[in-house]
Amino acid sequence: MRSLSVLVTAISVATVALFAAGCTGHAAPAPATSSPTPVPSVSASVDKKYASVTKAPVLLEGEVVAQAANADGGREMEIKGGVGSGILSVQVNCEGKGRLTVTVEPLGVSFPFACAADRVDTIDNEFNLKRPHTPGTVRVTASAGVRWAITVGRQDVSGS
């Protein structure tokens, strides 16, 4: 009976920790696999009314530096102008049961994301960078049956 009590307590603590982490979407991204000089600000967004995989997500601010729509499988795209100071945003929509992983180089960060068969899931990530501009790429890998769309944007921040 004591081991059951310990198990229930451990599950309760884990559940509270998940809610305290601020999960706001259907599926939260896993933490970045490494933390280079820039520290990413990662958050999953709630349902977007017009999310689609047939059209690339709309960038609200800044300049589009990489984009793809209605894609499947894997793809690597050059980040036009590279990565550097300012905000680099990554917006991804996916649909289809499986997993999608986005990797941003040379930042050395990646985030996996679970996609659902019956809806379009969305993830938005921003990286606030303070570094010289260097060539960069974004790579998407996805399970068979997962379709996706991505927009990568860059916004200069005054004082960077």
Backbone as CSV, one residue per row, in Angstrom:
resi,resn,N_x,N_y,N_z,CA_x,CA_y,CA_z,C_x,C_y,C_z
1,MET,0.823,-1.197,0.000,0.000,0.000,0.000,0.862,1.254,0.000
2,ARG,1.999,1.178,0.710,2.904,2.324,0.763,3.452,2.651,-0.627
3,SER,3.814,1.620,-1.420,4.357,1.881,-2.755,3.305,2.500,-3.666
4,LEU,2.036,2.143,-3.509,0.969,2.761,-4.282,0.854,4.239,-3.929
5,SER,0.963,4.571,-2.650,0.904,5.962,-2.201,2.054,6.769,-2.773
6,VAL,3.255,6.185,-2.799,4.428,6.867,-3.360,4.233,7.094,-4.853
7,LEU,3.687,6.098,-5.563,3.438,6.224,-6.995,2.427,7.324,-7.275
8,VAL,1.337,7.375,-6.531,0.317,8.414,-6.721,0.918,9.790,-6.460
9,THR,1.746,9.917,-5.421,2.398,11.196,-5.123,3.326,11.594,-6.261
10,ALA,4.103,10.663,-6.802,5.028,10.962,-7.897,4.272,11.417,-9.137
11,ILE,3.158,10.758,-9.450,2.363,11.162,-10.612,1.765,12.540,-10.394
12,SER,1.295,12.828,-9.205,0.731,14.147,-8.897,1.765,15.243,-9.050
13,VAL,2.976,15.008,-8.552,4.050,15.998,-8.665,4.392,16.227,-10.129
14,ALA,4.475,15.152,-10.927,4.790,15.285,-12.350,3.701,16.068,-13.073
15,THR,2.440,15.831,-12.739,1.329,16.546,-13.369,1.379,18.028,-13.034
16,VAL,1.626,18.362,-11.780,1.728,19.763,-11.374,2.890,20.428,-12.101
17,ALA,4.004,19.732,-12.240,5.166,20.297,-12.949,4.833,20.585,-14.402
18,LEU,4.074,19.706,-15.056,3.690,19.939,-16.444,2.808,21.172,-16.576
19,PHE,1.821,21.304,-15.678,0.946,22.480,-15.745,1.712,23.751,-15.401
20,ALA,2.640,23.693,-14.488,3.424,24.860,-14.100,4.336,25.303,-15.233
21,ALA,4.691,24.389,-16.133,5.577,24.723,-17.256,4.884,25.618,-18.265
22,GLY,3.569,25.744,-18.192,2.854,26.680,-19.054,2.483,26.126,-20.405
23,CYS,2.173,24.892,-20.511,1.764,24.262,-21.756,0.477,24.915,-22.220
24,THR,0.442,25.463,-23.453,-0.764,26.138,-23.895,-1.354,25.555,-25.156
25,GLY,-0.720,24.608,-25.806,-1.234,24.052,-27.053,-1.684,22.623,-26.868
26,HIS,-2.005,21.935,-28.006,-2.388,20.525,-27.930,-1.181,19.705,-27.526
27,ALA,-0.051,20.033,-28.127,1.159,19.254,-27.889,2.303,20.227,-27.691
28,ALA,3.041,20.056,-26.631,4.145,20.966,-26.342,5.420,20.440,-26.966
29,PRO,6.287,21.338,-27.420,7.563,20.891,-27.969,8.457,20.396,-26.851
30,ALA,9.348,19.497,-27.200,10.349,19.070,-26.230,11.381,20.175,-26.114
31,PRO,12.117,20.236,-25.019,13.141,21.263,-24.894,14.180,21.121,-25.993
32,ALA,14.843,22.207,-26.302,15.891,22.180,-27.307,16.950,21.177,-26.893
33,THR,17.564,20.518,-27.900,18.530,19.484,-27.583,19.848,20.047,-27.104
34,SER,20.113,21.299,-27.357,21.305,21.927,-26.809,21.033,23.411,-26.638
35,SER,21.807,24.057,-25.777,21.605,25.473,-25.517,22.872,26.238,-25.831
36,PRO,23.059,26.664,-27.102,24.212,27.480,-27.437,24.023,28.876,-26.864
37,THR,24.820,29.824,-27.274,24.774,31.186,-26.759,23.368,31.755,-26.710
38,PRO,22.565,31.665,-27.810,21.200,32.179,-27.707,20.349,31.240,-26.867
39,VAL,19.444,31.812,-26.107,18.523,31.012,-25.319,17.158,31.109,-25.978
40,PRO,16.636,29.991,-26.512,15.362,30.058,-27.220,14.197,30.247,-26.259
41,SER,13.200,30.969,-26.752,11.942,31.106,-26.029,10.959,30.220,-26.777
42,VAL,10.551,29.111,-26.201,9.748,28.123,-26.896,8.361,28.063,-26.298
43,SER,7.344,28.114,-27.153,5.980,27.956,-26.659,5.114,27.367,-27.751
44,ALA,4.234,26.482,-27.380,3.269,25.948,-28.338,2.068,26.875,-28.321
45,SER,1.502,27.118,-29.479,0.350,28.021,-29.524,-0.938,27.221,-29.442
46,VAL,-2.006,27.904,-29.090,-3.320,27.283,-29.091,-3.810,27.203,-30.529
47,ASP,-4.939,26.509,-30.740,-5.482,26.374,-32.092,-5.540,27.716,-32.799
48,LYS,-5.115,27.731,-34.036,-5.278,28.919,-34.853,-6.441,28.639,-35.792
49,LYS,-7.373,29.534,-35.835,-8.608,29.318,-36.564,-8.370,28.947,-38.031
50,TYR,-7.362,29.526,-38.652,-7.162,29.294,-40.074,-5.867,28.543,-40.365
51,ALA,-5.384,27.759,-39.418,-4.153,26.999,-39.633,-4.355,26.014,-40.784
52,SER,-3.305,25.863,-41.584,-3.377,25.007,-42.759,-1.992,24.441,-43.045
53,VAL,-1.958,23.290,-43.693,-0.671,22.784,-44.164,-0.515,23.034,-45.663
54,THR,-1.594,23.471,-46.324,-1.520,23.736,-47.758,-0.996,25.135,-48.062
55,LYS,-0.981,25.993,-47.054,-0.414,27.334,-47.180,0.570,27.540,-46.043
56,ALA,1.652,28.249,-46.312,2.640,28.525,-45.265,2.041,29.473,-44.223
57,PRO,2.425,29.301,-42.951,1.936,30.226,-41.918,2.292,31.669,-42.264
58,VAL,1.439,32.587,-41.865,1.627,34.007,-42.148,2.528,34.617,-41.084
59,LEU,3.559,35.299,-41.521,4.468,36.000,-40.620,3.868,37.369,-40.323
60,LEU,3.635,37.661,-39.049,3.001,38.919,-38.680,3.971,40.091,-38.692
61,GLU,5.235,39.841,-38.346,6.230,40.919,-38.342,7.547,40.396,-38.891
62,GLY,8.312,41.281,-39.490,9.634,40.911,-39.974,9.630,40.439,-41.417
63,GLU,10.733,39.791,-41.790,10.981,39.361,-43.163,10.999,37.832,-43.220
64,VAL,10.312,37.258,-44.215,10.332,35.812,-44.417,11.703,35.432,-44.970
65,VAL,12.370,34.470,-44.303,13.708,34.056,-44.730,13.764,32.586,-45.150
66,ALA,12.702,31.835,-44.930,12.562,30.461,-45.428,11.092,30.089,-45.309
67,GLN,10.605,29.299,-46.292,9.180,28.987,-46.280,8.905,27.751,-47.136
68,ALA,7.938,26.947,-46.727,7.487,25.797,-47.515,6.043,25.507,-47.119
69,ALA,5.288,24.922,-48.047,3.894,24.561,-47.764,3.574,23.239,-48.437
70,ASN,2.566,22.563,-47.886,2.070,21.307,-48.424,3.203,20.306,-48.638
71,ALA,4.090,20.229,-47.645,5.274,19.373,-47.743,5.095,18.103,-46.926
72,ASP,5.891,17.112,-47.258,5.943,15.893,-46.455,7.388,15.411,-46.432
73,GLY,7.670,14.440,-45.577,9.031,13.922,-45.478,9.979,14.960,-44.914
74,GLY,11.196,14.957,-45.427,12.205,15.878,-44.929,12.613,16.912,-45.955
75,ARG,13.073,18.030,-45.445,13.557,19.107,-46.316,14.491,19.994,-45.523
76,GLU,15.553,20.456,-46.177,16.464,21.426,-45.566,16.418,22.690,-46.406
77,MET,16.259,23.829,-45.723,16.150,25.107,-46.423,17.187,26.086,-45.896
78,GLU,17.742,26.856,-46.786,18.676,27.910,-46.387,17.889,29.044,-45.759
79,ILE,18.431,29.626,-44.707,17.845,30.820,-44.102,18.475,32.005,-44.827
80,LYS,17.690,32.688,-45.681,18.202,33.814,-46.462,18.801,34.867,-45.537
81,GLY,20.047,35.228,-45.774,20.716,36.226,-44.948,21.302,35.634,-43.676
82,GLY,21.087,34.347,-43.454,21.661,33.672,-42.292,20.956,34.020,-40.993
83,VAL,21.562,33.586,-39.905,21.045,33.916,-38.575,21.967,34.952,-37.968
84,GLY,21.446,35.768,-37.109,22.247,36.816,-36.484,21.448,37.500,-35.412
85,SER,21.763,38.739,-35.158,21.066,39.455,-34.088,19.617,39.717,-34.474
86,GLY,18.775,39.758,-33.469,17.358,39.992,-33.674,16.554,38.758,-33.330
87,ILE,15.301,38.757,-33.729,14.404,37.649,-33.410,14.244,36.764,-34.637
88,LEU,14.542,35.476,-34.466,14.310,34.483,-35.504,13.090,33.692,-35.063
89,SER,12.028,33.715,-35.869,10.808,32.997,-35.493,10.597,31.822,-36.436
90,VAL,10.080,30.732,-35.875,9.791,29.522,-36.638,8.343,29.153,-36.351
91,GLN,7.520,29.130,-37.398,6.101,28.779,-37.269,5.858,27.543,-38.120
92,VAL,5.296,26.500,-37.511,5.076,25.239,-38.216,3.643,24.772,-37.989
93,ASN,2.994,24.331,-39.053,1.696,23.667,-38.979,1.901,22.236,-39.460
94,CYS,1.279,21.269,-38.789,1.385,19.886,-39.255,0.065,19.164,-39.073
95,GLU,-0.129,18.140,-39.899,-1.342,17.339,-39.853,-0.994,15.922,-40.274
96,GLY,-1.547,14.958,-39.581,-1.265,13.544,-39.852,-0.620,12.929,-38.622
97,LYS,-1.014,11.729,-38.292,-0.511,11.088,-37.074,0.980,10.773,-37.237
98,GLY,1.773,11.364,-36.352,3.210,11.117,-36.384,3.981,12.227,-35.711
99,ARG,5.254,12.279,-36.027,6.166,13.210,-35.376,6.857,14.074,-36.420
100,LEU,7.116,15.306,-36.036,7.830,16.253,-36.885,8.939,16.862,-36.026
101,THR,10.122,17.026,-36.589,11.226,17.650,-35.858,11.801,18.773,-36.701
102,VAL,12.013,19.922,-36.072,12.624,21.081,-36.725,13.985,21.307,-36.074
103,THR,15.024,21.475,-36.903,16.374,21.747,-36.412,16.860,23.039,-37.050
104,VAL,17.412,23.931,-36.236,17.940,25.204,-36.727,19.446,25.204,-36.500
105,GLU,20.189,25.347,-37.588,21.654,25.404,-37.524,22.114,26.772,-37.987
106,PRO,23.134,27.340,-37.437,24.136,26.771,-36.550,23.787,26.892,-35.063
107,LEU,22.523,27.164,-34.741,22.157,27.317,-33.334,22.266,26.007,-32.568
108,GLY,22.155,24.888,-33.283,22.233,23.598,-32.623,21.003,23.285,-31.797
109,VAL,19.851,23.844,-32.166,18.617,23.565,-31.440,17.669,22.777,-32.329
110,SER,16.914,21.895,-31.705,15.873,21.183,-32.432,14.713,20.965,-31.483
111,PHE,13.522,20.856,-32.071,12.343,20.607,-31.252,11.428,19.647,-31.986
112,PRO,11.149,18.498,-31.332,10.191,17.551,-31.895,8.776,17.973,-31.543
113,PHE,7.831,17.520,-32.342,6.447,17.924,-32.163,5.552,16.767,-32.592
114,ALA,4.560,16.435,-31.801,3.605,15.379,-32.142,2.475,15.991,-32.969
115,CYS,2.177,15.364,-34.090,1.121,15.839,-34.975,-0.060,14.873,-34.900
116,ALA,-1.266,15.396,-35.079,-2.483,14.588,-34.964,-3.095,14.330,-36.333
117,ALA,-3.800,13.223,-36.448,-4.411,12.833,-37.718,-5.633,13.677,-38.073
118,ASP,-6.351,14.157,-37.065,-7.650,14.772,-37.318,-7.688,16.288,-37.163
119,ARG,-6.524,16.929,-37.090,-6.502,18.392,-36.956,-5.127,18.920,-37.368
120,VAL,-5.085,20.226,-37.608,-3.815,20.892,-37.880,-3.292,21.431,-36.555
121,ASP,-2.097,21.005,-36.178,-1.453,21.498,-34.964,-0.428,22.554,-35.350
122,THR,-0.224,23.514,-34.468,0.652,24.650,-34.728,1.660,24.800,-33.606
123,ILE,2.880,25.141,-33.985,3.894,25.475,-32.995,4.606,26.739,-33.471
124,ASP,4.830,27.651,-32.537,5.550,28.898,-32.818,6.733,28.962,-31.858
125,ASN,7.911,29.221,-32.389,9.105,29.375,-31.548,9.824,30.650,-31.947
126,GLU,10.381,31.325,-30.962,11.183,32.520,-31.231,12.523,32.383,-30.546
127,PHE,13.554,32.830,-31.242,14.905,32.826,-30.703,15.400,34.270,-30.723
128,ASN,15.700,34.829,-29.572,16.209,36.196,-29.480,17.726,36.103,-29.508
129,LEU,18.323,36.488,-30.634,19.743,36.260,-30.867,20.547,37.550,-30.811
130,LYS,21.739,37.431,-30.289,22.687,38.549,-30.261,24.023,38.000,-30.714
131,ARG,24.176,37.892,-32.034,25.388,37.316,-32.595,25.597,37.862,-33.993
132,PRO,26.807,37.759,-34.515,27.035,38.201,-35.898,26.274,37.288,-36.865
133,HIS,25.907,37.828,-38.014,25.200,37.021,-39.009,26.114,35.940,-39.558
134,THR,25.600,34.716,-39.582,26.313,33.576,-40.146,25.323,32.779,-40.987
135,PRO,25.822,32.026,-41.973,24.903,31.206,-42.773,24.109,30.266,-41.865
136,GLY,22.873,29.965,-42.257,22.039,29.102,-41.440,21.070,28.290,-42.268
137,THR,20.588,27.204,-41.670,19.596,26.356,-42.315,18.540,25.945,-41.297
138,VAL,17.385,25.599,-41.828,16.337,24.990,-41.022,16.010,23.666,-41.710
139,ARG,15.972,22.601,-40.915,15.707,21.264,-41.450,14.461,20.707,-40.768
140,VAL,13.554,20.184,-41.589,12.338,19.559,-41.084,12.388,18.088,-41.462
141,THR,12.126,17.220,-40.494,11.951,15.793,-40.770,10.590,15.406,-40.218
142,ALA,9.875,14.560,-40.956,8.525,14.186,-40.536,8.273,12.715,-40.816
143,SER,7.451,12.116,-39.967,7.027,10.730,-40.142,6.235,10.606,-41.443
144,ALA,6.199,9.394,-41.983,5.365,9.130,-43.159,3.916,9.465,-42.812
145,GLY,3.222,10.113,-43.730,1.822,10.465,-43.509,1.607,11.814,-42.857
146,VAL,2.686,12.505,-42.463,2.580,13.834,-41.863,2.838,14.874,-42.949
147,ARG,1.907,15.807,-43.104,2.085,16.935,-44.028,2.339,18.161,-43.183
148,TRP,3.110,19.106,-43.717,3.487,20.264,-42.912,3.705,21.497,-43.777
149,ALA,3.697,22.646,-43.087,4.014,23.938,-43.701,4.826,24.711,-42.668
150,ILE,5.779,25.518,-43.143,6.666,26.255,-42.239,6.944,27.645,-42.781
151,THR,7.084,28.594,-41.871,7.574,29.927,-42.198,8.624,30.288,-41.159
152,VAL,9.785,30.705,-41.650,10.849,31.192,-40.764,10.996,32.684,-41.058
153,GLY,10.999,33.485,-40.016,11.092,34.926,-40.195,12.184,35.522,-39.341
154,ARG,12.657,36.674,-39.751,13.664,37.396,-38.977,13.184,38.820,-38.791
155,GLN,13.337,39.310,-37.573,12.954,40.684,-37.254,14.111,41.328,-36.531
156,ASP,14.598,42.430,-37.092,15.648,43.176,-36.420,15.049,43.892,-35.220
157,VAL,15.808,43.900,-34.143,15.372,44.560,-32.924,16.324,45.715,-32.672
158,SER,15.782,46.911,-32.514,16.650,48.060,-32.281,17.449,47.838,-30.999
159,GLY,18.698,48.227,-31.048,19.566,48.073,-29.878,20.291,46.741,-29.870
160,SER,20.071,45.881,-30.901,20.741,44.578,-30.962,22.124,44.720,-31.510
